[in-house]
Amino acid sequence: MVSQYNARRIVSDENIQIQREGTKVRLEVAVPKEAIRAKEEQFLQALSRELRIPGFRPGRAPKHLILRRYGEEAFWREVREDLIQDWLEQAIHKLALHPVTAPKVETVEFVQGESLRFRAEFEVLPEFAIPEGLTIAVEEPPPAEVKEEDVTAVLADLRREAATLIPKDGPAEEGDVVHIKRGERIWEGTASAERPIGRQLLGQRAGTRVILTDEEGHAEEFEVVGVYTLSLPSEEETARHYGKATWEELVEEVRRELLARAEAQRRDELRRRALDALAEALNIPVPPGLLASTVEEEMARLPKKEEVRAEVERIVARRLRREILIHRLSEEKGLAPSPEEVRRLAQEEGENEEAIHARLSFERVADWVLENLRRPK
């Protein structure tokens, strides 16, 4: 199935020639003389209104004086660049291309007022089709489960959130809550030897200033505006605080919510496995330029560098193959969410529209794959 991506396609019309080899596209565009003349006249008219040339009313100065005042070289450079931008956008739209890397543009020929030819190279998403009768094997993730220590940890957090803060005059000790302020914002931290920032809060007193340094070495000064001890409620008081009749009822609700979250994570893992299996079956390539630029973005976020590059590249390539599948299948199968639905959910969930669109597309495409291509075991 590899050959379907290596086919070399050449399409041409009067002004545009395209060569496509896999995910690489090369356009060569010849801009007609009349378009060059029209752009030249457009720029001249704009400049004649903006420039003040002695002895002439705005818009009436002759061309040679306008060019002398503005600079002939700068004038033609801007004409050429504007024409290239216009005609590149037209060519991409006309050929229904979707670049995934920034076009590299080269001027092949430019004769002022007469001719312009330029070349643009970029990458696009691969084209592929799902063969008739294709099925894929997708291994089920382990069943969702909830560990008792996770339930205990959540319940401890709930008790802490329901606790009463009691101001203290002394220094912050293990487990105390510390309020710090910078500008108009106030943050709440916990003095704790187990956390980097928490260790720096130990011993702090209200009314003093402290310089806190994060794990990446960034330091900022804060005002300590309050130190508090926690008065934890009883189990029954905690349950009532959250609207439950008994502690046991709160425990069961926490367990149900954690199980639902674990099941959602298991379902998403199954979806990822389905997309990965289909991408592997189709041998979908990732555009090299897109892969390289995305890897560099990820590497810039990591404290370690070259020793993790190979692993980062493997993870990024797998993620990009999923995204390519989602993009193609959501269009081909009509699975893309509507703008109205995305806006509504973004408002309801307080999430940005891009994240909502990505989540819905991922879920719908992966579910389509599981329902239509998964091979029963």
C-alpha positions in Angstrom: 0.0 0.0 0.0 3.0 2.3 0.1 2.9 3.1 -3.6 -0.3 5.1 -3.3 1.7 7.8 -1.5 4.7 7.9 -3.9 2.8 8.6 -7.1 4.0 11.7 -8.9 1.2 13.9 -10.2 1.7 16.9 -12.5 -1.3 19.2 -13.2 -1.2 22.4 -15.2 -3.3 25.2 -16.6 -2.4 28.4 -18.4 -0.8 30.1 -15.3 -0.3 27.4 -12.7 1.8 24.2 -12.8 1.8 21.8 -9.9 4.0 18.8 -9.2 3.1 16.6 -6.3 5.2 13.8 -5.0 3.8 12.2 -1.8 3.2 15.0 0.7 5.6 17.5 -1.2 4.0 20.0 -3.5 5.8 22.4 -5.9 3.8 25.2 -7.6 5.1 27.3 -10.4 3.0 30.3 -11.2 3.2 32.7 -14.1 1.4 36.0 -13.4 -0.2 37.6 -16.5 1.1 40.9 -17.7 -2.3 42.5 -17.2 -2.3 41.5 -13.5 1.2 43.1 -13.1 0.0 46.3 -14.7 -3.1 46.4 -12.6 -1.1 46.0 -9.4 1.4 48.6 -10.5 -1.4 51.1 -11.2 -3.1 50.2 -7.8 0.2 51.0 -5.9 0.8 54.2 -7.9 -2.6 55.5 -7.1 -2.2 54.8 -3.5 1.2 56.4 -3.4 0.0 59.5 -5.3 -2.6 60.1 -2.7 -0.2 59.6 0.2 3.0 61.4 -1.1 3.1 65.2 -1.2 5.0 66.3 -4.3 5.5 70.1 -4.7 3.6 71.6 -7.6 1.1 68.8 -7.9 -2.3 68.2 -6.3 -2.7 64.8 -4.4 -3.2 62.1 -7.0 -1.9 64.2 -9.9 1.8 63.8 -9.8 3.5 61.9 -12.7 4.8 58.4 -12.3 8.5 59.2 -12.6 8.3 61.7 -9.7 6.3 59.3 -7.5 8.9 56.6 -8.1 11.8 59.0 -7.5 10.3 60.2 -4.2 9.3 56.7 -2.9 12.2 54.7 -4.3 11.9 52.7 -7.5 13.5 49.6 -6.1 11.3 49.6 -3.0 8.2 50.2 -5.2 8.8 47.2 -7.5 9.8 45.0 -4.6 6.4 45.7 -2.9 4.6 45.1 -6.2 6.3 41.8 -6.7 5.8 40.6 -3.1 2.1 41.6 -3.2 1.5 39.8 -6.5 3.2 36.7 -5.2 1.1 36.6 -2.1 -2.1 37.2 -4.1 -1.4 34.6 -6.7 -0.1 32.0 -4.3 -3.3 32.2 -2.3 -5.3 32.0 -5.5 -3.4 28.9 -6.6 -3.7 27.2 -3.3 -7.5 27.9 -3.2 -8.0 26.9 -6.8 -6.3 23.6 -6.4 -7.9 22.9 -3.0 -4.6 22.5 -1.2 -4.1 22.6 2.5 -0.4 23.5 3.3 0.9 22.1 6.6 4.3 23.9 6.3 5.0 27.5 5.4 5.6 27.8 1.6 9.2 28.5 0.6 8.9 31.0 -2.3 11.5 31.7 -4.9 11.2 34.3 -7.7 12.1 32.6 -11.0 11.7 35.7 -13.2 10.6 39.3 -12.7 10.6 42.0 -15.4 9.1 45.2 -14.1 5.7 45.7 -15.6 6.0 42.7 -17.9 6.4 39.3 -16.4 6.6 37.5 -13.1 7.1 33.8 -12.5 7.7 32.3 -9.0 8.0 28.9 -7.4 6.6 27.8 -4.1 7.3 24.5 -2.2 5.4 23.2 0.8 4.0 20.1 2.3 0.4 19.0 2.5 -1.5 16.2 4.3 -1.2 12.8 2.5 -4.0 11.5 0.4 -5.3 8.1 1.2 -8.3 5.9 0.9 -9.6 3.0 3.0 -9.6 -0.2 0.9 -12.8 -2.1 0.6 -13.1 -4.8 3.2 -10.2 -3.5 5.4 -10.5 -4.6 9.0 -8.1 -3.9 11.9 -7.4 -5.6 15.2 -7.6 -3.4 18.3 -6.6 -4.7 21.7 -8.9 -3.7 24.5 -7.3 -1.8 27.4 -7.7 -3.4 30.9 -11.0 -2.8 32.6 -11.4 0.5 34.5 -10.8 0.2 38.2 -10.5 2.5 41.2 -7.8 2.0 43.9 -8.8 2.5 47.5 -5.8 4.8 48.1 -7.2 7.1 45.3 -10.6 7.2 47.1 -8.8 8.0 50.4 -6.7 10.8 48.8 -9.8 12.5 47.3 -11.7 12.3 50.5 -8.7 13.8 52.4 -8.7 16.7 49.9 -12.4 17.2 50.3 -12.0 17.3 54.1 -9.2 19.8 53.7 -11.3 22.0 51.4 -14.2 22.0 53.9 -11.8 22.9 56.8 -11.9 26.2 58.7 -8.9 28.4 58.5 -7.7 29.7 61.8 -5.2 32.7 61.7 -1.9 32.2 63.6 0.8 34.6 64.6 3.6 32.2 64.5 5.6 30.7 61.6 4.1 28.4 59.1 4.5 24.7 60.0 3.9 21.5 58.1 0.4 21.5 56.7 -0.4 25.1 57.4 -2.0 27.2 54.7 -0.1 30.3 53.6 -1.7 33.2 51.6 0.8 35.1 49.4 0.2 38.2 47.4 1.8 39.9 44.4 0.1 42.9 42.8 -3.6 42.5 43.2 -3.6 38.7 43.1 -3.6 36.4 46.1 -2.5 32.7 46.0 -2.9 30.0 48.5 -0.1 27.5 49.2 0.5 24.8 51.7 3.7 24.7 53.8 5.0 21.2 53.2 8.5 19.6 53.1 7.3 17.3 50.3 6.8 20.1 47.8 9.4 22.5 46.3 7.4 25.6 46.9 5.9 24.2 50.1 9.4 23.9 51.6 10.0 27.6 51.0 6.8 28.5 52.8 7.8 26.7 56.0 8.7 29.2 58.7 7.2 32.2 56.9 5.1 34.7 59.0 2.3 37.0 58.0 3.5 40.5 57.1 6.9 39.4 55.8 8.1 39.1 52.2 9.5 35.9 50.6 11.2 35.1 47.3 9.9 31.8 45.9 11.9 29.9 43.2 10.2 27.3 41.0 11.7 24.1 39.7 13.0 25.9 36.6 14.9 28.5 38.6 12.4 31.4 38.1 12.3 33.5 41.2 9.6 36.1 42.3 9.0 38.0 45.4 5.7 37.8 47.3 4.1 39.3 50.4 2.9 36.8 53.0 -0.5 38.1 53.9 -1.7 35.3 56.2 -0.7 32.0 57.9 -3.4 29.7 59.0 -3.8 26.4 60.7 -6.5 24.0 59.5 -9.4 22.9 61.7 -10.6 19.7 59.9 -14.2 18.8 60.1 -15.3 15.3 61.2 -16.4 12.8 58.6 -20.1 13.5 59.1 -19.5 17.3 59.0 -17.6 16.8 55.8 -20.5 14.8 54.3 -23.0 17.4 55.3 -20.8 20.2 53.8 -21.1 18.5 50.4 -24.8 17.8 50.7 -24.7 14.1 51.7 -26.5 12.6 54.6 -23.7 10.3 55.7 -20.0 9.8 55.2 -20.6 6.5 53.6 -22.8 8.2 51.0 -20.0 10.7 50.2 -17.5 7.8 49.9 -19.7 6.0 47.4 -20.2 9.1 45.3 -16.4 9.7 45.2 -15.9 6.1 44.2 -18.5 6.4 41.4 -17.0 9.6 40.0 -13.5 8.1 40.0 -14.7 5.0 38.3 -16.5 7.1 35.6 -13.3 9.1 35.1 -11.3 5.9 34.8 -13.8 4.4 32.3 -13.6 7.6 30.2 -9.8 7.3 30.2 -10.1 3.6 29.2 -12.4 4.5 26.4 -10.1 7.2 25.1 -7.2 4.8 25.2 -9.2 2.4 23.1 -9.9 5.2 20.6 -6.2 6.0 20.4 -5.4 2.3 19.8 -8.0 2.2 17.0 -6.6 5.2 15.2 -3.0 4.0 15.6 -4.0 0.6 14.2 -5.7 2.1 11.2 -2.7 4.5 10.6 -0.4 1.5 10.7 -2.6 -0.5 8.4 -2.7 2.3 5.8 1.0 3.1 6.3 0.2 6.8 6.5 3.3 9.0 6.1 3.8 12.2 8.2 5.1 15.2 6.1 8.8 15.4 7.1 8.8 19.2 7.5 5.7 19.1 9.7 7.3 16.4 11.8 10.6 18.3 12.1 8.9 21.6 13.2 6.6 19.9 15.7 9.5 17.9 17.2 11.4 21.2 17.6 8.4 22.8 19.4 8.2 19.9 21.8 12.0 19.8 22.4 11.9 23.5 23.3 9.6 22.7 26.2 11.9 20.0 27.7 14.8 20.6 30.1 16.7 17.7 28.6 17.7 17.8 25.0 19.2 15.4 22.5 19.0 12.2 24.6 15.2 12.3 24.4 14.9 13.4 20.8 14.3 9.9 19.3 11.5 9.2 21.8 9.9 12.6 21.3 10.0 12.1 17.5 8.3 8.7 17.9 5.6 10.1 20.1 5.0 13.2 17.9 4.9 11.1 14.7 2.2 8.8 16.2 0.2 11.8 17.3 0.4 13.5 13.9 -0.8 10.3 12.2 -3.8 10.3 14.4 -4.5 13.9 13.6 -4.1 13.2 9.8 -6.7 10.4 10.1 -9.1 12.5 12.1 -8.8 15.4 9.6 -9.4 13.2 6.5 -12.1 10.9 7.9 -14.1 13.7 9.6 -14.4 15.4 6.2 -15.0 12.2 4.2 -17.5 10.7 6.6 -19.2 13.9 7.6 -18.2 13.5 11.2 -16.9 17.1 11.8 -18.9 18.9 14.6 -20.8 21.9 13.5 -19.7 25.4 14.6 -22.9 25.9 16.5 -22.4 22.7 18.5 -18.8 23.7 19.3 -19.7 27.2 20.4 -22.5 25.8 22.7 -20.3 23.2 24.4 -17.5 25.8 24.8 -19.8 28.1 26.6 -21.3 25.3 28.8 -17.9 23.8 29.7 -15.9 26.9 29.9 -13.4 25.5 27.4 -12.0 27.1 24.2 -13.6 26.2 20.9 -10.5 24.7 19.4 -10.1 22.2 22.2 -13.8 21.3 22.0 -13.6 20.8 18.2 -10.5 18.6 18.6 -12.1 16.5 21.3 -15.4 15.9 19.4 -13.5 15.1 16.2 -11.3 12.6 17.9 -14.2 10.8 19.6 -16.4 10.6 16.5 -13.7 9.5 14.1 -12.3 6.9 16.5 -15.8 5.6 17.3 -16.5 5.3 13.6 -13.4 3.3 13.1 -14.3 1.0 16.0 -17.8 0.5 14.7 -16.9 0.0 11.0 -13.4 -1.4 10.8 -12.7 -3.3 14.0 -12.2 -7.0 13.5 -14.1 -9.1 16.1 -12.0 -11.5 18.1 
